[in-house]
Amino acid sequence: MICAECRTPVHTQFASPGLVGAIVEGGLDPAEDPDWADSGAASPAEYARWAGHLCGMTCLRMALGPAAPTLFALRDGAIEYGAYTEDAEGVIRGLVYAPFAAYVTEAHGLDATVHRHLSPAGILGLLDDGRSVMASVHYGIRHPELPAPGRGGHLVLLTSRTADGSGVHFHNPSGTTADTRAAELPLPVFERFFAGRGVSLPGVTATGAAAP
């Protein structure tokens, strides 16, 4: 689906958008997602093990536009660059920003820039410059009416300011409803969840594809 507000695709990190809530809040085993193969995973077990870690790849997939590779094809590329690692116990670690930015730039031809110290005002500046921003937030951002449980640990893709210029429009890979998958928040509310770091990418064009 292409967002009517920003012309950027809306994707979730789980293959069935209608099951995101059941998976992330209801305890449903991702291996039971009937559309798991659409992700490009080799098996339900691989899908179930990795999908919860792929918010960053989902943001990249949205930024690449309608012709983007599958989620797991992007994951494979990121692994080759060291953006994801597994320790001796098989624990998945990442997304690591520097190798991710190298992967995006070299493999997909997009100018990816790491921002280790990024203010909310800095986000607005990047958006005004035509950039999209993968921002580190707490996954609780899908419930902005509640106190923020923390900052960081999850990635969302900011694509534009709100119509009044004072807030941000973003796509959340783990949004549980249409309104939380393509969401808008006042900047002070967004800031409560924001960890002050991220990666900026070229914004999408009018055709829904990322500019080089």
N, C-alpha and C positions, 0 to 999 in steps of 0.2 A: 504494500500500500504506500502511495506517495502522500505525504502530509500536505494538506491544503494550505497551511499557513507558511511553510518554509520550502516546500518542494523537495524535501529530503525523504527518502524511504523510511518507513517505520518498521523495524524488525525487533524481535525478541530473541533472547539467548536460548530459549527453548522453542522447539519446532512448532508447537501448537500454542498460539497466543492465548486461546481460551483455557489452557491448563496451567498457565503461569501461576495464578493464585493458588491453585491446588498443590503445585509443586513447592513453591517458596514459602507458603504460609500454612498449607494443609497437610504436609508430610507425604504427598504422593511421590512414589518412586519414579524418577524421570524415565526409567526403562519402560514404564508403562505408557509413555507418550506414543500414540499410534503413528505419528508422523516423524519419528526419530530419523528415518532414513533421509528426509529432506535436508537435514543438517550436513550431510556428507560424512557422517560417522560410519565406521565399518561395522558396528554392531550396537544393539541396545545397551550393552554393558559399557562400551566405550563412550557412547553418548551420555549415559547416566553419570559416569565418572567425571567427564570434562565439562558438560554444558554449564554447570554452575560457576565455572571459572572463566567463562568466555564473554563477559560483558564488554571487555575491551575489543575483542574481535567483532562483536556485534556492532559496536560504535564504528569501527573501521568499515564494516560491511555497509552500513548506512551511508557513510561518507563517500564510499566508492560509487554509489548510485545503483540503478536497476541492473546493471550488467555485472555486479560484483560476484566473485566466486562464492562457493558455499562457505558456511561458517567453519567447518573443519578443514577445508582447503586453506583458509586464512590461518587457522591454528597451526597447520603443518609448516607453513612458511615462517610463522613467528618462532616456532621451535627451532628451525634451522638457524635462525639468527640469535638464539639464546634469550628470547623474550619470555619464554616459559622454561622452567627447569623442573626436574623431579629429583628429590633426595633419595638416599639409600632405602628409605622406608616407603618410597613411592608417593610421598607428599608432593603435590603440585604447587609450585611457587611462581608467581608472576601476577600481573604483567610488569616486566621490567622496562622502564621507559626508554632508556638509551638504545638498547638493541631493537626495541619496537620501532622507534623513530627511524633507525637505519633500515629496517625491513621495509617500512612504508615508503621511504624515499627511494631506495634502490630497486625494490621489486614492483612497486606500483606507481612510481614516478610522481609521487606527491611530496610536497615540501612539508615534512613533519618536524615540528619544533617542540622540544621539551621545555616546560616551565616549572621549575622546582619551587619557585616562590611566586605565586600568582594571587593577586588581590581580586576581590569582586569587581572593582573598578577596572582592573586590568583585563578581566574577561570582557567587559563591555567594549573596551578599546579594541580587542582582537575581533570581536563581532563586527564592530564598525569598520574595521579594515578588511572585511570580507572573509574572515577566517571562521571555521568551526572549532569548538573547543571540547576535547574529551576531558572532563573534569572529575576529579576524585571526590566522591561524596559518600555518605552513609546510605546504605540501601533503604533505610527508613524514610528516605525522601518521598517514597510513594504514599506516605501518610503525613503530609506537612502540617496537618491539624494537631498532631501530637508533638510532644517535646522531642527534640533530636536525641537519639540514643548515643550519638557519637559523630565523628567526622571521618570520612574516607573509607576505603575498602571496597568501593564499587565505582564503576565508571558510567557516566551518562554523556550524551553528545549534545552540547549547546549549539544551536544553529542561528539564533537571531535574538534581538531584543523583542519584548512584547510591543504591541501596537502603540502603547502610550510612551514607550521608550524607557520606562523605569524598571522593568523586570526582564526576565529571561525566558525564552522558549527552548525546551530541550526534549530529547527523546531518551526514554529510560528502558534499557534492555530487559529489566525485570519488572516493568510496569504490569500491574495485574488487571487494569481496565484500560479502555481506549483513552480516557482522560489522564491516566498516569503514564501511558506509553508515549504520548505526545502531550507534554504538560507545559504549563506556564506558572511561574511563581514570582512574586515581588523579590527583588534582590536581597533584602534583609532576611527573608524567610529561607531563600536558597543558601545564604551564607551560613545559617545555623548547621547545615549538613556538610558544608564544603571544607575540604582539608587544605586548601591553599596551594594545590599543585595540579598539573595536567599536561596535556599535549595538544597543540593546535595544529590544524590541518586546513587546506584550502576549503572554502565553502563550496556548496553545490551550485551548479549553473541552473538556468531556467528549465533545462531538460531533466533535472534531477540527478545529474552526474557531477562528480567532483571536478573542479577546475584543476589543471595541472600545476 
